[in-house]
Amino acid sequence: MDYENLYEELQPQEKALKDGLTSLQKLFKAVSKERENGDLKSLSRDLGAMADAAAALSGTLADMRKAAEAFDAKGYFESGNFAEQMLSACAEKGVDVRGEFPVYEMFPYKVRLDAENQDIYLDRKKVQCMRPKSFVEQVKAGQDKLNRANFNAQTFVNELSDAYDTAILKLKKQPGADIYLNSLYKLLAPMSRFRKDYDQQSFAFDLARLYAEGAVETKNGRKFQFGPSRNNGKAIRILDQEGKEQFLATIRFYE
């Protein structure tokens, strides 16, 4: 099962619909002019032509609706065909994807497929899309927009260092110790309403941009260093500037 088959089937009908609407619009303008000028013979003729055009449009709409309703949307999701074609579209568009049905990561987005209701969740946003190619294009456009957005590495590293200093005091660690990035995220977004606006994926994306920036010092002249972890469950996955995945678990600030 493939939505592209339905897409191809509907294309000529969509063209017929467009042509029919254009014809109706032209006839409507003619009828309006004939009514105003009292051209009753032409008015009667063109009203008949409009009725024929409207009937043809009605038939085209009925055929399109029948084809759309005949598509087994639930089966398309439950069979795994949608997911398979989505992954193929990701490969074609160069969109990095990780995970397995029904949850995937397309950095920095989380994608969840709801087969029961034939819905897609892009982070927390519900997306109505039955065409894998179109959905991946939306993801790609969103990624490109995020990458074009301004990023103030200096501001972010200062905020991160402030959270780091708080964590050092709270956890009774020595200055310069490695602190889990997940711990800093909780300090940066301590309440659920803050995490709604700035979720962990957004944090990961900012980390990726800071990682790409390289050497950025804090306002008081400290440097930072990311570190790994033996426990990948505590690491944050990012993509570097070359599109390769990196796992960042800790950070330390030092003189």
N, C-alpha and C positions, 0 to 999 in steps of 0.2 A: 504494500500500500504506500502510495506516494502522493502528497498534496500537489506536486508539480503536474501530475496527470490531470487533476481537476482544474488547475490553473490554466493549462493549455486548452482544455475543453471549453472553458468559459471565455477565453480570449476573443474568438470570432463573434460570440453572442454579445460580448461587451461592446465590440465595434458596431454591431448591428443596432445595439441600444443607443450608442452615441449618435450614429447617423440618423436614427429615427427621431431622436430628440432635436437634432439640428433641423430636420425637415419640419417637425411640428412648430418649432420656433419661427421658421420662415413663413409657414402657413398662417400662424397666429398674427404676425405683423401684417400679412396681406389681408386677412379677414378684418383686422382693426381698421385698416385704411379703406377697405370696401364698405364697411358699415358707415364710416364717417362720410364717404363720398356718395352713398346711396347706390352703389353698384350691386344691385340685388342678384343679378345673374351670376356674377363672379363670386359673390358672397356665398350663394347656395352651393356652387361648384366646389369652392375651397373648403367649406364646412364638411362636405362629403369626403374630400381628400383627407381632412384632419381626422375624421372618424375612422377611415381606413388605416391611416398611420398609427392612430391610437390603438386600434385593434391589433396591428402587427406588433406594436410595442408590448402590449399586454401578453401576447403569445410568447415573445422573447423573454419577458420577465418570468413567466410561468415556467419556461424551460430552464432558466438559470436557477430559479428557486428549487425546482425538482432535483437538479444536479447537485446543488449545495446540500440539500437535506438528505440526499442519498449517500453522502460521504460519511463513512463510519468513523467519526471523530474519536469516540472512546476506544474503539479497536485500534486506531492509529497510534494512540498513546500507549495502551496496554500491551500491544504487540512488541513495543520497543522500536518500531519503525521511525517514529518521530525522533527519538533520541539518537538512533544510528545516523539518520540523515543530518541531524544537528551537528554531530561530531564531524561528519564529512564536510559540512559547510565551514566549520571552524578551521579544519585543515586547509581548505581552499582559501579562506580569507586571512589565514595567518593569526587566528585567535587562539592563544594558549588556553587549553582546557585540561582540567584535572578532576578526577572523581568518577563516580559510577551512578547509574540510575538509582534513585531519582534526584540525587544532589550532586551538583558540579560547582567547580570554581573556575570562573573566567576572570582572572585577576584584573581589577580588584572586586569583581562582582561575585556574589553567590547566586546560583541558579538552582531552582527546585521545580521539578515537573510534578504536577498533580494530575495523575492519570484519571482519577475518579471523576474530576470535574473538568478535565481538559484545560487546565489553567497552567500558566508559567509564572513563577515568582522570580523577579530580578531584584535581589535583596528582598525588601519587604513589599515592593510594588508588584501588583498583579498585572500581567501582560496577556492580552487576548491575541494570540497569534497561532495559527495552525500551519504556518509555512516556515520550516526550519531556516531556510535561506534568509528570509526576511528578518527573523528573530536575531540571527547571528549578525546581520548587517546593523541592526539596532545596537547590539552589544559593541560592535566594532566602532560605530559612530560615537557611542558614549565613552569608550576608552580613548579615542582620539581627542575628544573634547576635554577630558580630564588631563591628558598629557599636554594639551595646549594651554591649560589654565596656569595663571601665575602662581609661583610657589616661592615663598620667602623662607629660604633655608635658615637664615639667621634667626628669624622669629621662632621658627619651630624648634631649633636646637636649644634656644634659650628656655622655651617652655618645657622641653624635655629635661633639661638640666635642673630646672626648678623642681620638677616632679622627682627627679633622681635624688636631689638633696633631701627632700621630704622623706623619701623611702629609706635613705641611709639612716636618718634619725629614728624613723618608726621601727625599722628592722634591727636597729642597733648594730649597723655594719660600719666598718672602717671606710673613710673616704677613699675612693678609687676602687672599691669592691665592685664586682659584677652584680648587676641587679636585673632580674627578669623584666623584659619589655612588657610582658602582660601585667606585671605589677604596676608599672608606670602608667599603662593605659587606664587602669582603675583609678589612679590618682588624677589623671587628666580629665576623665569623664566619670566622676564618682556616683552620679545618680542616673537612674534609668532614663529620665527625660533627656539628659545630656547624651547618653549612649544612643538614643534614637536619632539624634542629629549628627552624631559623630560615632559611627559604629567601628568595630574592630577592623573591618575591611578598609575603611577610610584611613584609619591609623596605619594599617599596613601599607597603603598607597603612599602616605606621607613618608613613612620610613624608606620606601623604595626610592622616592625622590631625594631624600637626604643621603641615602646610600650612593646614589648617582652623583651627587654634588661632591662627595669626597671630603676633603679637609675643610671643615667649617668650625671655627672656634666660637665659644660662648662669649657673652658680653664681658665676662671677667677673665677671658684669655685661656680657658680650659679647652682641651681637645677631648675627643670621644673615640671609643673603639667598640664596635659590635663584636659579640662573641657567640659561639655555637653552644649546643647542649647535646648531651648524650641522649636525652629524652626529647625526641622530635615533637612529642605532644605539646611541649612548652615552647616550641619554636614557631616563629611567624614566617610563613612562606611569602616571598616577594619575587618579582621579576626584575632583573637588573636592566641596564640600558641596552643590552644586547639581546634581551628577551630570554635570558637563561635564569632558571630558578635558583634562588639562594634562600637559606634558612637562617634567620636571625633569632637568637634566643635571649641574649643579654646585651647590656650596654654598660660601659663604665666611663666616667669623666675623670680626667686627671690633669695635673699641672704640666 
